[in-house]
């Protein structure tokens, strides 16, 4: 059976479509009450009892979510973008349609199969499939509970990526972190029954520019001895959302064979509680040689990231990017859908924001306001990992990370939520890729 056409309409162009339709079709559309309101649709029957077409109400033809109400509402089967209505931005329409068909299948069978949209003519199908796969991988990794997505499982996912794309993989496990000078990662992760790890994937032509990508891999965060309340701990399986983004982005880079030399690093730990948990007031060492006083054990993400950032910088990359579900303060400032982006290079930060706008994956520029670094002052160490003030929390976290990045190394930091709190078309409740496509677009522009 041939694919059924989807015809995008708004209220203004519905009359023109009806004028060209048969009298039976006009009568049918009128009887259904279809007015081409955004998010609505009308199944138009064919004379043989099948579907002639589907009319779809659309407001903005370039909106990624223009067709996102359809996959779980249309009858299962194949559909295509049809003619005779608003000309949709084909890549966005196909991507949003695919997003709305996502279902997390690990623990229960889907209630039904989503409708399928065939790749539109003129769209780079390979790129479309790769971006969809990366987004779904991010969602799957974040949605998987820590019971089945701990440091070892993140390691296996990273190792698999290396195998598929002929990259090289290595890891440091448990006390190896101390022997190889990753003391901050070890300090955070040592209390768990599952030992901490640092995962490393390298790929690409050594002659290409080196890009380091780092992802916070805290597979579950109790808060440590500064323990979280129950409601704050409920969704902490998602605290490895930065790692999920970094792993998915690495896979996307390798699948699309961007001409870069990729260096992926994932500090993978659990922030647990036991007799040897790191404590408030302790001073820990870091790879860079800076001493850090632990003001709050729940500010652990920046502590594991600082060793990874310092190690990545030792290879002198042209660009360094980190993803982290780092602060609740970022959500207070910008909400759940808009990750802040920080950079020590204003032009680079703006390029990332512009790339996100282009692909409708918004990120928002935030300042590395240096006077706030005093909020991390310590009386006994080079700096503290947190401080007494609740002000500017996402900025002070970014400033902490900046202390471990060389001044002349271009660096981007995304404080992503990696989660949808509720269900919306194309954005089901649970794990989400926020900032992934923005950074891939930036890299695609920078390294064509």
N, C-alpha and C positions, 0 to 999 in steps of 0.2 A: 504494500500500500504506500502511495506517495505521501510525502510530508505535508501536513496541513499548514497553510499560510497563516501567519499572525499579522494583522493589519493594525498599525498604530494610528490612533485618532485622538484628537481633542475635540471639545464641543464645537469649535469654529469650523473644523473640516468634516465633522460628521455629516452635515447637510449635503456637502459635495459628494461624499461617498454614497449616501442614500439616493441622490439624484441619478447616479449611474447604476444603481442596483435594480434588480427585478422587483415587480410589485409584491411578490410573495416575500422577498427578503425585507422590503420596507415594512410590510405588515408584521413580520416576525420581530424585527428589531424594535418596532414601536410597542408590540405586545409585551416584550421583556422589560421595557422601561429603561433600556440602555441609553445613557446620555454622554458617554465617553468621559465620565468622571475619572480622575486619576485612580488607578488601582482596580478599576472595574473591567469586566470583560463580558462578551456575548458570544456564545456558540451559535454559529449560523449553519443550519442544516442544509445538506445537499439533497437533490431530488431523489437520490437512491437511498436516503436514510443515513448516510454518513455525514461527515463534517465538510462543509464547503470552505469555511474559513473561521477564524476567531478574530473578533474585533476587540481591541485592547485600548482602554483609556490611558493616555499618557499626557503628562504636563510638559516635561522637559525632554526632548528627543535624545539628548546626550547623557541623561541621568543613568548612572550604573544600575540603579534599582528600578528602572522604568518597567521592566517585565518581571520583577521579583515576586509578585503575587501569584504568578501562573504555575510554576512547576508542580506544586502540590494541590492545585485546584483543577487544572485541565485533566482530561482523561489521559491515562498513560499512552505513550506513543511518540512519534517523531513530528516535530514542527519545524518551520522555517520562517525567516522574515519575508513577509509578502510585500507586494507593491500596492499602490493606490492609496496610501495614507501618508502619515508623517515619515520622513526619512530618518530613521534612527541611526545613532552612532553605533555601527555594527559591533565593534569590539566590546564596547561598554555593555551593550544590550546582551550579548552572548555571555559575557562574564557574569553579569548580575543574575541572569537566568540560571547559570550553573551554581552560583552561590546559594540560591534559594532552594536548590535540590539537595543540598548537603544534609546528611543524617549521620549521627555518630552511632556506629553499628556494633561496637565491641561487646556490649552486654545484652542487647535485645535486638530482635529483628525489626527492620523498618515496617511501619504500618502500611506502606504502599511504595511502589516505585515512582519516582518523579517523572514528569514529562521531560522529553529530551529536545533540545534545540540543535539543529544541525549547524555546523560552522558556517557563518554567512560568507557569501562570495566576497573576495577581496581582503578577507581577514587573514592574518598570519596565524594559521591554525596551530602551528607548533608552539608559538609564543603564548597563544591563548590557553592551550592545554597545560603548558608549563606553569603559568601563573595560577591557574585553577588548582593544579596539583599542589603547588607550594602553599596556597591558602588553606586547602583542606588538610595538609600535613600539619600546619601550625595549629589548626583547630583540634585535630585528633590528638596531638601531643599534649595540648593544654587540657583537653577534656578527660584524658586518662588519669584516674586517681593515682596517688603516689605509691600505693601498693604495687601497681604495675608500671609505674614510670618513675623509678628511683634513679640514682646515679648510674647504676649498672645498665639500666634500660636506655638511658640517654646515651651512654657509651656505645651500646649496640646499634642504636640508630645512626650515630655518627660514623661508626665503623662500616655500616652497610652503605652509607653514602660514599665513603671512600672507595669501597669495593666496586660499586656500580660505575663510578666515574674515573676509575684508575687513579685515585689519589693515594696519598700515604697517610697512615693513621698511627698515632701513638697515644699513650696515656700514662699519667702518674697516679698511683693508687696508694691511699693510706699514708704510711710513714715515708713512702718514697717522696711525698711532697716536702717533708722536712729535709730529707737528704739532698733534694734538688733545689732547695731554697724557694719554696712556695709556702711560707709559714702562715700567712693570713688565711689562705684557703683551708689549710689543715686545722687552724684554730676554730673556725666556724663549724666545720664538719665532723670534728673528732668525737662528738658526743653521740652520734648516731650509731646504731648497730650495722648500718651500711656505710662503709668507709668513704671518705671524700675522694674525689678524683679531679684531675684536670685533663680534659680531652683536647686533642690537637689533630686537625686535618689540614694537610697541605696539598695543593693542586695547581696545575698550570705551568706554562712555559716560564722558566727562570728569567727569560729575557723580557717578559712583560712586567708592567708596574705591579708592585706588591700592594695588596689591600688586606688589612687585618679586620676580621669581624669577630666580635666577642659577645657572648650571650650569657646573662645571669641564669645559672641552672640550679636554683634553690628548689629542690623537688618537693619539699614540704617545709613550711616555716611555722613553728610553734611560737616564735618570738624568742626562743631560748629562755633563760632565767627571767628575763623581763617578759613574761609569758603574755600572749595575746588573750583577750576574752574570747568566749566561745563564738560569738558572731564574727569576730575578726579573724578567727582561725578557720571558719567553715569552708572557705574556698581557697585555702592556701596550697592546694594542689597546683594552682595556676602560677605559683611564684617562680616556676621555671619558664614562664612565658617569654622572657628575653631569649633564653636558649632555644625555645621553639622557633622564634622568629629568625635567629641567627642560623640555625640548622636548615630551615626551609629556604632562606635566602641563599645559603651556600649551594644547596641543591639546584636552585633556579639558575644561579650563575654558571654552574657546571653544565647543566642541561642545555642552556642557551650558548654555552662556550664563549662567554665574554672573554676578551683578551686581557686577562689579569692573572696575576700570581696570587692565589687565594691562600690566606692563613686564617683558619677558623679555630677559635679557642672557646671552650665551654668549661668553666669551673662548676662542677656538679657536686652538690652537697645536700644534706638535710640539716636544718637548724633545729636540733633536738635538745632534749634535757636529760642529763644523767650526771653521775658524780664527777665526770671530767669535762662538763660543759664549760665553755669560756664564760667569764664572769664580768659583771659591771665593775669598773675600776681597774681591771687588769691592763697592762701595757703589752701589746703584741708587736712582733717584728713584721716587716713586710719585705718583699723581694727588692724593692727600690732602696731599702735601707732607712726609710722613715719609720719612726716609732709611732704607734697609734694607741691612745688611751680609749678603752671601750666605755663610752658613756651609756650606751644602750645596746643590749644584745639583739634587739629587734631591728637595728640598723645594720643588718648582716650582709645585705646584698652588695653594698659598696666595699665591704671588707674583702669579700671573695673576688670582686672585680678588680680591685687595685693590684693584686698580684698578676692577674692575667693581662691587664693593661701594661704593666711594667715589662712583662715578658714579651708581649707583642711589639713594644717599642724597640726592644733590643735588635730586632731584625730590620729596623729602619724602613717601615712601610711608607708608601706615598700617601696613604690615607688609612685612618683607623676609625671604626664605627662600633659602638656598643649598643645593645638593646637590653633593657632591664625593666622589670616590673618593680620599680625602685621605691616610689613614695606614694603614700596616700595624699600627700600635699599636692601632687600633680593633678589628682582627681578633683580636689577642692578648688584648685585654680582654674582648671579647664574642662572638668567633667570627664565622663568615661570615654567619649568618642574622639577626643582631640589630644594626641600625645604631644607633650612639649619636646622640642628639639633644642639642644645646646651645642655650641661649637666655639672653638678658639679661633675660628676664621669666619668673619661675618659674611663674606661672599659665598663661602661653602654652605653656611646655614641657610642663606636665602635661596641658593640653588636647590637645596633639599626641599624647602617649603614650596618653591615653584614646581618642582617635579611632583610633589604630592598633589598640588592643585590640578596639574595636568591630568593625572590619572584618577582623580577623585578619591584620594587616600590622604586626607588632610593631616598635616602636622603643624605645630604652631611655634614660632621662634620665641625663645626665652633667653634672658641675659645671664651671662656669667658675671654677676655683679660682685666685683672683687672685695668691696668693703664688708660684705657679709661673711667673708672667710673668717673674720674674727669670732663669729659664732661657734667656730670649731676649735677655738683656742684650748689648749691643755696646759695645766700648770706643771706637768711632769713629763710630757711627751711632745713630739713634733706637732701633733694635732690630735683631736678627738674625732671619733666616728660620728658623733652627734653632739647636741648641746642643749642647754636649758630652754632656749626660745623655740616656740612653735611657729614662728614666722618664717616665710620663705623656704619651707622645707625642701621643695624640689630643687631650688637654686643651691642651697647649701650642700645637698647631696651631690649635685653636679660639680660644685667647687671642690669637694673632697676628691672626686675622681680626677679632676684636672691636675691635682698635685702629683699624679702618677703618670702624666702625659707630658712629654717634652714640648717646650714652647713652640718649636719649629715644626711640629708634626701635626698636620691638619687632622682634626678629630671631631666626630659627631657623636652625641649621646642622646638616645631616645628613651624617655621614661614612659613606656607603653603600658596600658592597662591589660591588654591581651584578653579581654573578656567583654561579653554582652550581658548586661544585667537582666534584660528582658527579651522577649521575642518580637522581632520586626521583620518585614519581608526582606529576605536575603541575609538577615542577621539574626540567626537563632540564638537563644540564650545559651551561654557557655563560651568556650574558647574562641578567640577571634584574632585575626591578623590585622594589626593597626600600625601602620608605618612600613610594612613589608614592601608593598608595591611602590610606595614613594621612594624608598631607598634603591630598589631595583631600577626604577626609572632614572634616578640620579646616576647610578653606575652605568646604565646603558647609554646615557647621553655623554658621560665623561669618557667612557672607554668603548667607543663604537667599533 
